[in-house]
Amino acid sequence: MDVLLRIHRHFNNTTVPIGDEVQAAKAADSDMFSLTDIILVIFLIGITVWWWFYRNKKDASLKDKSYAIQPMVMTSTPQVTDNSFIKKLKSSGRSLIVFYGSQTGTGEEFAGRIAKEGIRYQLKGMVADPEEYDMEELTQLKNISNSLAVFCMATYGEGDPTDNAMEFVEWLQNGEADLTGLNYTIFGLGNKTYEHYNEVAIYIDKRLEELGATRVYQLGLGDDDANIEDDFITWKDGLWPTVCEFFNIEASGEEFNMRQYRVTEHDKDALPDRIYSGEIARIFSYKNQKPPYDMKNPFLTPVRVNRELHKGGGRSCMHIEFDLEGSKLRYDSGDHAAVYPENRVELVNRIGELLEVDLDTVFTLTNTDEDSSKRHPFPCPTSYRTALTYYVDISGKPRTHVLKELAEYASDPQEAAQLKMMASTSPEGKKLYNQWIVEDNRSIVHVLEDMKSVKPKIDHLCELLPRLQCRYYSISSSGKLFPNRVHITAVRVEYDTPTNRHVHGVATSWLAEKIPKGDGSEDPVVPLFIRKSQFKLPTKTQTPIIMIGPGTGLAPFRGFIQERDMARKEGKPVGETILYFGCRRKSEDFIYEEELNEFVKNGSLKMYAAFSRDQPEKIYVTHLLSKNADEIWNVIGLNNGHFYICGDARSMAKDVQAILLKVIQEKGNMSEKEAQTFFKKMESQKRYSADVWS
């Protein structure tokens, strides 16, 4: 830029277009130039010529290259970059890569188990997050001998890929990569109570085959509503013999019990300067809060309100309000609030007692695989107490691979044999696991209590157990009405197990203790972030809506109703807002009763309420819904209204959908097939939305 300015000043303050600078310089009087100016002009000419030549050459070369997906360039030799899994596989002598799409950690856990077992079959493996790598390199995997790509892919929400697999699925959808020579197999993680059961895994399996890849072993479908662990080990039991036959290799016959991480315990007199105390990613992030706030950097939000909604019945439902002031976090009605909970102190202490360890010992777990992108299983260094409180799931049911490794620590042969049996793939082993772990609802604490000879190393236990995951709650307020407050509505989980143990839900029991004192002292805080949702109000306020929300399924609709009420008070045209709510008894668990009745009174809401146990015969929202076919059709068929469901996916959501299809067929004078087509169109137009859980 300095060169251009100096040339410009020699032209009698006349502006000259940059493309004409060289000609203008030649036309100028040579006396006006110093030796320095001449050198600068020659330098500029040289740069211009070089740039012009390079650009033309580059344009010409791009025309000769093929594309796997526009506009990414696919060359015959992949570029070596930090996100190259091909480079890592070649440099470490591996041929097995296991990709995972995981929202809660189960998919990642299954991927790790497959990669670990591969060494038994002469396939050294690595686990890979598709979000971290260039997935276009799948076209190059065929260049590695005996290469195999395994995908453990979960389906999330309404048939959606998990956050970390979204770009990969979009790449498959939009591109036409040649995957000839790619050997693959897939295990899907889903839930049969959802309409789009394992849709992501099914799509990836079909799409890879369409692009020329070779399916080495059949698609596996895991059902989390039943026993996904059983589904996985059954599928895996058939995977390895098929892989051995496909690649003409033999299993080593040896049992591998390799540690993925090595432990370093730090001396109390020489502790590291930086020790994690519960932070998700950045150390000291809870002491020094910095936006933007997200999954890896949650905001410590003060709890301003925590009140009971139930009026009796022995159960508890909490209305909790979090303060967003100063966070710059924003949300819309229908979004989710995610919180990071803590395990109960008594459970953490119980593990310390059972294993006879000092929980305040500071340690670091470091990946033995130097090529792995995951250096630690959770933030390290930290103490065992912190790990068991914030990072490790100690309340869930331990999976079979955990029991298998626990067996090595059992001094009682009978207990060791029982653990090995439950970890096996035999029918007897599966039956025992289902009865002793699943039906009896045993956590790792219960296993250690009931098998007193099992004394695993505390660091190995921390490695084996899955990460403690954040919990998502539908936001029960409107961001327009409460821009600096987030409300959630949560039923406290408590129950007794068949072994006479009283179990507390991890997150809800923890939240129940976060009660503001109201005496001027600091309110309790909770790590929180906002996750956007597609569960949204229609853009036009005049569009009519029907909402089906029994129990805490009411939560997002409370925000919807608040927002439509606000629009009506502002003088905007607002379509009919219809709510179907249900609970057990009106006098006990009719949550937000006064508030909802006020919305009805002022004309903002039309409500149908079912109280299932207030009369001899059970009455549910589905009974009320089936009586109002004309009104339903008027909203969705005649006025292009929106239909929403929130709540139980196992029965309620399916029953509601069946009623809706019947209404479409009868009131719309359609055949069953035409009604299905109409319903699918509603889904694609986002006029039918479901936020359900099992």
N, C-alpha and C positions, 0 to 999 in steps of 0.2 A: 504493500500500500504506500509506503514511503517513496518507493521508486516512481509510482504513478503520480504522486503529488509533485515531485521534483520536475518531472517532464512537463506536467501541466503548467507550472509556473513559468516555463520558458516560452509558452505560446501566447504571450501578451495577455494573460488572464482570459483567454478564450477557451470555453469548454469544448473538449474534443471527445467524441465517443471512444470507448476503450478499444473497439475493434479497429479504429482508424489511427491509433496512436503511432504505430510504426511508420505509416505513410506520412503523417504529420511531422514526425521527427526528421525524416529524410528531406522534407521540403523546407525545413527551417534552416536559417543561416548557420553554417558550421562554426562561425565565430562565437555563437551563443553557447557552445558546449565546452565544458572542461573535459579533461581526460577521464575523470571519475564518471561524468555523465555518459560519455561514450561507452564505457565499460558496463554501466548499468543498463543502457539500451540494448547492447549486445546480449547481456544476460537475460533480459526480458524476452528478446526475440527467441533465444534458445529454449527458454521455458515454454513459450507458446508453441513452437514447432514440436517439441517433445510431447506436450500434452495432446496436441492434435493427432500426432502419429499413434500415440498410445491408445487414445480413445477409439480411433478407427480400427486398430488392431484388436482391441477388446471387443468391440461390437461384432467384428467378423468372427472372432473365436466363439462368442456366445451362440451364434447361429448354428454352430456345429455340435453343440452339446444337447444331450437329451434331458428331459425334465421328468422327475418322478411325480412332482406335484407343483403346480404353478404357485408362486413364482420362484420357488427354491430351485437352485441349480444342482443337478445330480451328475457328477463326473464319474468316469470309470475308476478313478482312484480317489477314495474319500479323503477329505482334508483331515489332518490330524489336529484335533482340537481338544480342549479340556472336557467337552461333553461327548467324546468318542468312546463308546463301549467296545467298538472293534479294536481300538488301540489297547484298551485294558485287557481284553480277552487274549490278544496275541502276545502281549508283553508278559503275561502271567501263565501262559500255557493252558488257558481254559477253553472249553468248548460249550459249556452250558450257561445260559443266561436266563434268569427268572425275573420277569417284570411283574410288578404288582400295581393294581389300582385299589386303593384302600382309603376308607373314610374313618374307620374306627380302629384300625390296626390289625384286624384279623387277616386280611389279604396279605399284608406285609409279613405277618408271622408265618403263614402257610408258605409263602415264597422262600423264606429263610430255611424252612424245614426241607423243602425240595432241594435247594442249592446245597445244603449240608449233606444230604443223603447221596447226592450225585457222585461223590468221590468213591462210594462203595461200588459204583458201576463204571469206573474209569472215566467219569465225566466231572472234571473239576468245575465248580460253578461259582457264579456271582449273582447277587441280588441287585436289581436295578429299578429305580424310580423313573418311569417314562418321562416325567416332567424335567428330569435332570440331564437327559441324554438326547442326542439327535436320532430320532426314531427312523429317519430316512436311511440310516445305516443298516436297517434290516435287509436291504437289497444286497449287502456285502457279506452277510453272515455265512452264505454258502461257500465262501472262500476259506473258511476255517473247517478243518476235517472233523467229521462226526459232530457237527454243531447242532444244537437244539435250543429253541426258544420256548420257554414255558411262560404262560400268562395266567396269573391269579387275579382275576378282575371282578370287583364287586359292582353291583348295580345299586345306585343310590337314588332316593326320592322316587319320582315317577318315571322310572326307566332311564335315568341319567347316569352318565359316567361319574366317577368320583372326581374331586377337584384336580388331583394330580394326573388323572388319565384323560382329561377333557381334550387337551391339544392333540394327543395321540389319536383319539377317536375322530376328531375333526379332520386330521390328516388322512385317515383311512377313508372317510366319507368323501372328501373333496379331491383326492389324488388318484392317480392311476399308476402307482409304482409297480415295477415288475418284480414280484417276489418269488419267481421261479427258483427252486433250489433251497428255499427257506423251510426248514423242518420245525414244526411247532405242535404244541398241544395246549389246551386251555382248561382251567378249572374256574367255574363261576361261583360267586358268592351272592346269594339272593335270599328272598323270603317269599314263600308261596302265598302269604296273606296279601301280598301286593299284586296289583293287576299286571304290572310289567315284570314278571318274575324272571330274573337273570337275563334281562333283555340285552345288556351290554356285552356279556360273554357270548351270548348266542350271535349277536351281530358281528363281533370281532372274528369269531370262528368262521362264519359264512363269508365275511369280507376277505379274510386272508386267503381262503380257498379260491375265491373269485380272482384274486390278484396273482394266482399261480403257486401259492405256498402248498406244502405237503403236510397233511395232518398225520402225525405219527401215532397219536392215540386219541381215542374218543373224547368228546367234550364232556367234562364233569360238571354237574349242577348241584351246588350245595344249598340246602334249605335251612336258614337260621331259625325258622319258626319251629323246626323239629329238632334235629341234632346234626348241625353242620360239621362237627368233628367226625362223626361217624361217616357222613357223606364223603368227607375229604380222605380219610384213611382207606375207605373202600375203593375210591377212585385211584388213590396212590398205590394201593395193593396191586392193581392191574397195570399201572403205568410202567413200572420198572422192567417187568418181564418183556413187555412189548417193545420198550426202548432197546433192551439187550438184543432182541431178535432183529430189530430194524437195523441196528448198527453192527450186528454180528460181534457183540462183545459179551463177556461173562462177568457176573458179579464176583466180587472178591471173596464173599462168604464171611468176611470179618464184620464184627459189630463196631461201628464207629461212635464214639461218644466224645467227640472233639469239642472243646471249648471255643466259642467264637471270640471271646474277649479274655484278656489276661488282666489280673488284678494287681494294683499297687496300693498298699496301705501306707499312709503317710504318718510319720512319727509325730507325736503330739508336740514335741519340742521344735519341729521344723515343718510346720504346716505351710501349704502354698498360700500366697498372698490373696489369691482369688478363689473362694470356695462358694459354690452355688448353694443357695438356701431356699430353692423352690421356683426360681425363675424358669420360664419356658425356653428361652434361647439366650438372650443377651444378659450377661451377668450384671448384677446391681440394677436391673431394669425396674425393679419394684421400688428401689430407693431413689432412682433418678429417672422418672417417667418422661418419655419423649414420644410425641406423635410421629408418624401415623400409627394408630393402634389396630392390630389385626391378630390373627391366630398365633403368630410367633411373638407378638408384643402386645399382650392384653392390657387393658386399662384397669387400674385399681379403683373401681367405682364404689363410693360409699353407699351403704344400704340406708335409705332414709325412712322406709316404711316396711314393716313385716307384720302383717296382721292375719288372724285366722278368719276364714270365710265360712267354714261349716259351723252350724249352730248346735250340732249334736251328732249322735250316731257312732261315736268312738273313732272316727277317721279324721284326718287333718288335711286341709287344703289351704295353702298359703298364698296371700297376695303380697308380692314383694316389689318394691320400687327402688331402682338404682339411679343414682345421680350422675348425669353425663357432663355436668358443668365443667368447662375448660378442656374437654377431651377432643372437641371437634368431630366427635362421632355423630352421625346422622342415621336415621332409620325411617322406613316407611311401614305402614300397616301391613302385617303379614310376614315381615322379616323375622329372623330368629336371633335371640340373645344366647350366646354361648358362655358358659362359666367353667373355670377350672376348679374342681373340688379338691378336698383333702380327705385321705383315709382317716378313719377314727383312731384316736390316740390309743385306746385300749387294745385295738388289733395290732398296731405297730409294736407296742410294748410286749404284747403276748408273743410275737415272733422272736423278739429279743430274749425273752425268758425261755422259750422252748429250745432255741438254738444256743443259749448261754453265751451271748456275744455282747460286746459293748457297742451299742447303737450309735454312740457319738464318735466312733472311729471314722476318720476321713479317708476316703479311698477313691481310686480312679479305675474305671474299666476301659481298656484300650483294645480296639479291634486288632486281632492277630493278622488280619488280611490288610496289608499296607495299601492295596489298590482300592479298597472299599471307600466309598464316599461317606459312609457312616462310621466315623471314628469312634464314637461312644454311643451306647444304647440310650443314654439320657445325659443331661448336662453333668459334666465331671470337671474337677473333683467335687465331691460332696460327701456328706455323712450317710451312714446306713439309715439313720433315723429320717433324714430328709428324703432319701430315695424311697423308702417305704411309705412315707407320708404323701409326697407330691408326685412321684414319677412312676411307681410300680403299682399295678392292679393286684391287690391282695384280697379282694372280695369276690372276684369272679371265680367260676368253676375252672380248675386247672385242666388243660388239655392233655391228651395222651402222651405227647412227647415230654411233657414236664414229669409225668408219673414215671416214664421210662428212665429218666435220668435220676429221679429221686430213689429208684430201686437200688441204685449203686451205693447209696448211703445208708441202706437199711442193714442193721446188724442182726435183726431177726429174720431168719430164712423164710418164714411163713409170710411176713409182711413184704419182703422183697418179691416173693413169688406172686403175691396178690397184685402188687404194683405192675409187675411185668405182664401179668395176665390182662389187666385193664388196658395196658399200652399196646397189646397185640391186636392183630386184625382178625383173630378167630371169632366165630360166632359167640363162643363162651366169654371171650374177653370183652367184646362189644356189649353184651348183655350185662356183664358185671359193671362196666364203666357207666352204662346208662342208669343202672340201679343205684350204685354206691356214690357216684359223683353227681349225675344230673338230677335224678329224682330225689335223692336225699339232700341235694343242694349244698354240697360241701365246698368250702373255699380252701385255699392252701393252709390257712390257719387250722381249719377243722381236720384236714388230712394229717398235719403234724401232731395235733392233739390226739387223734385216734390211732396213729402209728408211732408210738413213742420211741421206737428204735431208729426212726428216720431222722438223721441229723445232717442235712446238707450244709455245705459251706454257704454262708450268708451272701457272699459275692456271687456265687453260682446261682443262687435263688433269684437274686436281683436280675441276673442275666436272663434266666429262663422265663420269668413272668412277663406278661405283656405290659405295655405302657398304660398308665392311667389316662383315660381320654377325657376331653372336655364334654360337657353335657349341653344339649341344645333345647331351648324352650321357645315356643311360639310367643312372640311379643303380644301382650294383651292391652296395648294402648296405641293411640294414634300419634305419630311423630309430628303431625301438624298441631295437635292440641297440647301435646307434652314434648316439645322439642328437646328439653334437657332432662327428661325422665324416661326410663324404660321400665314398663311394668311386666311382670311375668306371673303366671298362675300355675302353681305346682302342688300336686297331691303328695304328701309325705309317705314314703314307702317304708313299711314295717311289717314283718310277718314271722311266724314260727316255722321252723323246718321240721321234717319227720324225725330228726335226731334231737328234737327238743331244744334247739338253739334259737334265740331271738335275733333276727337279722335286721339291720338298718340299711336302707338305701344309701349309697355313698353320697350322692349329691344333695338329696332332699333332707337327709338328717343333718348334714353339714350346714345347709342353708337355714334350717330351722333354728339354729343357734345364733344366726346373724341378726340379732335384734337390737335396734337402736335404743340406748338407755334414756334419751330425752332429758338428760340432766346437764347438758352443756359439754359433756365429754365427747371425744371423737367417735363417730359412728364406725361400726365394723366395715371392712372393705372386702370386695370380691374381684378376682381377675376376670375381666369380661371383654368380649369383642362382639361385633355385629356381623351376622352372615345374611347376605341378601337372598331373597326368595322370589320365586315366580308366582307365589300365591298372592295375587294383587286384586285390588278393586278395579272395576272398569274405568277407563279414562274419562268417560262422560258420566257425570253424576246422575243424569236422568235415566240411565240404564237400570232396569229393575234387577234385583238380586235375591236369590234364595240361599240361605245358609243352614247347614245341618251340623250342629255342634253340641252333642250331649256331653255332660261332665266338663272336664277341662278342655274338651274340644271347642268350647265356647271362646277360649282365649283369643285367637286372632280376630274373631268376629266382634269382640268387644271393641277392638281398635277400629274395625270397619264401621260399626254403628256410631262410634264417637265422631268419626270423620264425616259421615253422611249427615249426622245431626248438626255438626258445625257448618256444613255447606248449606243446609236448609235455613239455619238461623242467619246466614249471610245473604239470604234471598236467592240462592241459586236453585234451579229446577232439580229436584231429586226424585229419582224413580222409587218404586215400591221396595222397601227393605224388609224382607221376611226371614224370621229366625225360627228354627225348630230346635228346642232345647229339651234335654231330659236329665233326670237324676233319680235317686231312689225315693226320697221323701221331701216334700215341699218344706217341711218344718226343720229339716236337718241339713241338706246339702244343695239347696237352691242357691248357688253362688251368684253374687251381684244382683240379688232379687230386687232390692229397692231401686237400684240404678236402671235395670232393665224395665221395670214397671214405669219409671219416670219417662223413659224413651217412648214407651207405648202411649202414655198419657199425653205427651206433647206432639204425637203424630209422626215421630221419626222412625217408629218400628211397629211391625206387626209380628206378634209372637205366638207360637204354639208350644205349650209346655206339657211334657209327659212325665208323670211321677210314678215310676214302675211299681212301687210297693205301698202306695197309698190306698189301694183297693184290692179286693181278693184276686182279681185277674191282673196279670202283668200287662202294663201298657208302656210301649216304647215309642220313640220318635217315628219309627217306621210305620207304626199303626196310624199315627196322625197323618203322616205323609201320604199314605195310600188312599186316604179319604179325600184328598184335595187335588185330584188329577186335573180338573179344569183350571184351577189357579196355576198349577205347575206349568201346564201347556201354554197358558196365557203369557207367562213370563218367558219361558225358553223357546217356545214355538212361534208365538205371534209378535213378541216384542224384542227378540234377540237378547234376552236377559242372560245373566250369569248364574251358574249353579256351583256351590261350594260344599265340600265335605271336610270336616276335621274331627279326628278321633280314632277310634278303634278300627284297625284294618281287617282284623280277623273275621268279624261277622257283620258289624254295623255297616261299614262302608260297602261291603258286597251286597247286603240286603237293600241299601238305598239305591245302589246302581241298578239292581234288578227292577226296582219299582220305577225308576226313571225310564228305563228302556221300555217297560210296559206302557207307561204313559205316552211316550213318543209313538209307539206302535198304534195304540188305540185312538188317542186324540188326534194324532197326525195322519190317521188312515194309511199307515205304512205296513209293509210286510216286515217280518223279523229282520231280514237282511237289510232292508231300507232303514229300519230303526237303528241298526248297528252302524250303518254308514253315517246317519245323522248324528249319532253320538260321537263317532270318531271325528267328525267335522267340528263339533263343539269343543272337543279336546284340542284339536289343532289350532283353533281360533282362541284358545285360552278362555272359552266360555264355560268350560267344565274344569274345575281344579280340585285337587285333593291333597290334603296335608294330614297323612295318617300314619299310625304306628301300630306295632303288634305287641 
